[in-house]
Amino acid sequence: MKIAIVLFNLGGPDNPSAVRPFLFNLFNDPAIIGVPNPLRWLLAKLISFRRAPTAKAIYAHLGGSSPLLKQTVDQAQALEKLFDNEDQVKTFIAMRYWHPLSDETARSVKNFGADRIVLLPLYPQYSTTTTGSSITEWQRAARKAGIVAPTSAICCYPQETGFIEAIVKDTRNVIVEASNKGNPRILFSAHGLPQKIVDTGDPYPDQIKLTATEVVKKLNISNLDWTVCYQSRVGPLKWIGPSTDDEIARAAKDGVPIVVVPIAFVSEHSETLVELDIEYRELATSLGVPAYYRVATAYITPMFISGLKKLVNKALKEIKEADNPEILYIFSGAGSKICSSTGSQCRNNEKN
């Protein structure tokens, strides 16, 4: 049996000339800007034009391109190696806003002749703007490519054991180092969302809290000082908070060292390597924070990759047991709940 595992990720420009079209694809996504076309297209053109110089300056710190594709390839290869030869398992990558895009990947999966397909987002916490958007785009691309193989989509895994263990291991080591500078405050920093998206029922901040709470529980450190905060705010809209900037300022006022844990990212990219490692570090220094530390992402940590394999195995089991296989959304958080058909059910099942 041929099994295709499609890893979803955001994507990133692979050279400076790709920055503007990458931004256009991002802001032309109806999950990001919910106005109808042609207005959304026009807004995407305007925003990408205005933001391109700033974004190019950010990627200049990284050699002019995003490392996200290479890291995703590394994760895909590490995952594929964990499967035995009983079935022919092949991993594929579908980026949302830059190559390889879903149409390219769907054609490759079609040519592979997959009998079963598992969609694996590299977003541990579900949001309509990330996993939801990627699955919607994949369904369109799969129909266009003529894919009919039974498909299972892993919705989210905010408390998956391997993912949590990977964060706990590195966080514990950094806390020990930071403790030499005082009693550190742990900032679980996640990419932010506009408040209006959360108000529609998006479960992202709730799942971020699930992950942070589980990490704190597994750390098992008495009187641990920690909070959840959000980074990467852009534009004039109200965003969910507190912001990472504000929490850094609060830590400076309280005179405590900081340990930043990128709780929503599983690979390194501009939000970690530039925003956290350069911009926020400079902010912390300028405000007088005693010390600033950052925990690495899970990346290809063996326990994290093993956790992904368990999720894939569970998804394959659900396909096998389904009477009428279709897209299945599998929750691997509290209760490992499952819902099928539409993403609307995915938003609230975790709380039920």
C-alpha positions in Angstrom: 0.0 0.0 0.0 1.3 3.5 -0.9 0.9 6.0 1.9 1.5 9.8 1.3 2.1 12.0 4.3 1.7 15.7 3.4 3.3 18.1 5.8 1.8 21.6 5.9 3.7 24.7 6.7 3.5 28.4 6.0 6.4 28.7 3.5 8.8 31.6 3.1 10.6 33.4 0.3 13.6 31.6 -1.1 15.3 34.8 -2.4 14.8 38.6 -2.0 12.7 38.9 -5.2 10.2 36.3 -3.8 9.4 38.4 -0.7 6.7 40.6 -2.3 4.9 37.7 -4.1 5.1 35.7 -0.9 3.4 38.5 1.0 0.8 38.9 -1.7 -0.1 35.2 -1.4 -0.4 35.6 2.4 -2.6 38.7 2.4 -4.7 37.4 -0.6 -5.8 34.4 1.6 -9.5 34.9 2.6 -8.6 33.3 6.0 -6.3 36.2 6.6 -8.3 39.1 5.0 -11.9 38.1 4.9 -13.2 40.7 2.4 -14.4 39.5 -1.0 -12.5 40.0 -4.2 -11.6 42.1 -6.0 -11.1 44.2 -2.9 -9.0 41.6 -1.1 -6.8 41.3 -4.2 -6.3 45.0 -4.2 -5.6 45.1 -0.5 -3.1 42.3 -0.9 -1.3 44.2 -3.6 -1.1 47.3 -1.5 0.0 45.7 1.7 2.6 43.5 0.0 4.0 46.5 -1.7 4.2 48.5 1.5 5.6 45.7 3.7 8.1 44.3 1.2 11.0 46.6 2.2 10.6 45.8 5.9 10.3 42.1 5.2 13.4 42.1 3.0 15.3 43.8 5.8 14.2 41.0 8.1 15.2 38.2 5.7 18.5 40.0 5.1 19.4 38.8 8.6 18.9 35.2 7.3 20.9 35.6 4.1 18.0 36.9 2.1 15.7 33.9 2.4 13.7 31.8 4.8 15.2 28.6 6.3 11.7 27.2 6.7 11.6 25.0 3.6 15.0 23.3 4.4 13.9 22.7 8.0 10.5 21.3 6.8 12.4 19.0 4.4 14.5 17.8 7.4 11.4 17.1 9.4 9.8 15.2 6.5 12.8 13.1 5.9 13.2 12.3 9.7 9.6 11.2 9.8 9.8 9.1 6.7 12.7 7.2 8.1 10.7 6.0 11.1 8.3 3.9 9.0 9.2 0.3 8.2 8.9 -1.3 4.8 5.5 -2.9 5.3 3.9 -0.1 3.4 5.5 2.3 0.9 5.5 5.6 2.9 6.5 8.8 1.2 6.5 12.3 2.7 5.5 15.4 0.7 5.6 19.1 1.6 2.8 21.6 0.8 3.5 25.2 1.7 0.7 27.7 2.0 2.2 30.9 0.5 5.3 29.9 -1.3 6.8 26.9 -3.2 6.1 24.0 -3.1 2.4 25.1 -3.2 -0.5 22.8 -2.8 -1.1 22.4 -6.5 2.5 21.3 -7.1 2.3 18.8 -4.2 -1.1 17.4 -5.1 0.2 16.6 -8.6 3.2 14.8 -7.0 0.9 12.9 -4.7 -1.3 11.9 -7.7 1.7 10.7 -9.7 2.9 8.7 -6.6 -0.4 6.8 -6.8 -1.2 7.1 -3.1 -3.7 4.6 -1.7 -4.0 6.6 1.6 -3.2 10.2 2.4 -2.5 11.8 5.8 -2.4 15.6 6.1 0.0 16.6 8.8 0.1 20.3 9.8 3.3 21.6 11.4 1.1 23.8 13.5 0.5 22.1 16.9 -2.4 24.4 17.7 -5.4 24.8 15.3 -6.3 28.1 13.8 -8.5 28.9 10.8 -5.7 31.1 9.6 -3.1 28.2 9.5 -4.3 24.6 9.6 -7.8 25.5 8.5 -6.6 27.5 5.5 -4.1 24.8 4.5 -6.7 22.1 4.5 -9.1 24.2 2.5 -6.4 24.9 -0.1 -5.4 21.2 -0.2 -9.0 20.1 -0.8 -9.2 22.4 -3.8 -5.8 21.3 -5.1 -6.6 17.6 -4.6 -9.9 17.9 -6.5 -8.0 19.7 -9.3 -5.4 16.9 -9.5 -8.1 14.2 -9.5 -7.0 12.7 -6.1 -9.7 10.3 -4.8 -7.6 8.4 -2.2 -9.1 8.3 1.4 -7.6 11.2 3.3 -7.2 12.0 7.0 -6.2 15.4 8.3 -4.6 15.8 11.7 -6.2 18.8 13.0 -4.0 19.7 16.0 -1.9 18.3 18.7 -1.5 20.9 21.5 -0.8 18.2 24.1 0.9 15.5 22.1 3.4 13.8 24.4 6.5 13.9 22.1 5.9 17.6 21.3 5.5 18.4 25.0 8.6 16.4 26.0 10.7 18.1 23.4 9.8 21.5 24.8 10.2 20.4 28.4 13.6 19.0 27.9 15.1 22.1 26.4 13.2 24.5 28.6 14.4 22.7 31.8 18.0 23.1 30.6 17.6 26.8 29.8 15.9 27.4 33.2 18.9 25.9 35.0 21.2 28.3 33.1 18.9 31.3 33.6 18.6 30.7 37.3 22.2 31.8 37.7 20.9 35.3 37.0 17.9 35.1 39.3 14.4 33.5 39.4 13.5 33.5 35.7 10.1 34.3 34.2 9.0 31.9 31.4 7.4 33.7 28.5 5.5 31.2 26.3 5.4 33.3 23.2 3.1 32.4 20.3 2.3 34.1 17.0 -0.6 36.5 17.6 -4.0 36.7 15.9 -6.4 39.6 15.4 -9.0 39.6 18.2 -11.8 39.5 15.6 -10.7 36.1 14.3 -10.8 34.7 17.9 -14.2 36.3 18.4 -15.5 34.1 15.6 -14.7 31.0 17.6 -11.1 30.3 16.6 -9.7 27.9 19.3 -6.0 29.0 18.8 -5.5 30.9 22.1 -7.3 28.2 24.1 -5.0 25.5 22.6 -1.9 27.7 23.2 -2.9 27.7 26.9 -3.3 23.9 26.8 0.2 23.5 25.5 1.7 26.0 28.0 -0.1 24.5 30.9 1.0 21.0 30.0 4.6 22.1 29.7 4.4 23.7 33.1 2.9 20.6 34.6 5.7 18.4 33.2 8.4 20.8 34.3 7.1 20.2 37.8 9.0 23.2 39.2 7.4 24.7 42.3 6.3 28.4 42.2 7.3 28.6 38.5 6.9 32.2 37.2 5.3 32.0 33.7 2.8 33.6 31.3 1.5 33.2 27.8 2.1 36.1 25.4 1.8 36.9 21.7 4.2 38.3 19.1 4.3 39.4 15.5 1.5 42.0 15.6 1.0 44.0 12.4 -1.5 46.5 11.3 -4.0 48.7 13.2 -6.4 45.9 14.3 -6.8 44.9 17.9 -4.7 41.7 18.5 -5.0 39.2 21.3 -2.7 39.8 24.2 -0.7 40.3 26.3 2.0 41.1 23.8 5.5 39.7 24.1 6.8 43.3 24.0 4.7 44.2 27.1 5.7 41.1 29.0 9.4 41.9 28.3 8.8 45.4 29.7 7.0 44.0 32.8 10.0 41.6 33.4 12.3 44.6 33.2 10.2 46.4 35.7 10.2 43.4 38.1 14.0 42.9 37.6 13.7 39.2 36.5 15.6 37.3 33.8 13.5 36.0 30.9 13.3 32.5 29.3 11.3 32.8 26.0 9.7 29.6 24.8 8.3 29.7 21.2 5.3 27.6 22.1 3.5 27.6 18.7 6.6 27.0 16.4 8.2 23.7 15.7 11.0 25.0 13.4 13.2 28.1 13.2 12.3 31.0 10.9 12.1 34.8 10.9 9.8 34.9 13.9 12.3 33.0 16.0 15.7 33.8 14.5 15.0 37.5 14.0 12.1 38.6 16.0 12.9 36.6 19.2 16.7 36.3 18.9 17.5 39.8 17.6 14.6 42.3 18.0 13.2 41.2 21.4 16.7 40.5 22.8 17.6 44.1 21.9 14.4 45.3 23.5 15.1 43.4 26.7 18.7 44.7 26.9 17.5 48.3 26.3 14.9 48.0 29.1 17.4 46.5 31.6 16.2 42.9 31.8 18.9 41.1 33.8 19.2 38.3 31.2 17.4 37.0 28.1 17.3 33.4 27.0 15.5 31.6 24.2 14.5 27.9 24.0 15.0 26.2 20.6 12.1 24.8 18.7 11.3 21.1 18.6 12.6 20.8 14.9 13.9 17.2 14.4 14.1 16.3 18.1 13.6 12.5 18.1 10.8 12.6 20.7 8.9 15.2 18.6 9.3 13.3 15.3 8.3 10.1 17.1 5.2 11.9 18.3 4.4 12.9 14.7 4.6 9.3 13.7 2.1 8.3 16.3 -0.3 10.9 15.0 0.1 9.6 11.5 -0.5 6.0 12.6 -3.7 7.1 14.4 -4.9 8.9 11.3 -4.3 5.8 9.2 -6.2 3.7 11.7 -9.2 6.1 11.4 -9.1 5.9 7.6 -9.1 2.1 7.8 -12.0 2.0 10.3 -14.2 4.6 8.5 -17.2 3.3 6.8 -17.2 6.0 4.2 -13.7 7.5 4.2 -13.5 11.3 3.7 -11.5 14.1 5.2 -11.3 13.4 9.0 -10.2 16.0 11.5 -8.4 14.3 14.3 -7.8 16.1 17.6 -4.9 14.9 19.6 -5.3 17.2 22.5 -7.4 16.4 25.7 -9.4 13.3 24.9 -8.0 12.9 21.4 -11.4 13.7 19.9 -12.4 13.3 16.3 -14.8 15.2 14.1 -15.4 14.8 10.4 -16.6 16.7 7.3 -16.2 20.4 8.1 -13.8 22.5 9.9 -16.6 24.3 11.8 -16.8 21.4 14.2 -13.1 21.5 14.9 -13.4 24.9 16.5 -15.2 23.8 19.6 -14.8 20.0 20.1 -11.7 20.4 22.2 -13.7 22.1 24.9 -16.6 19.6 24.9 
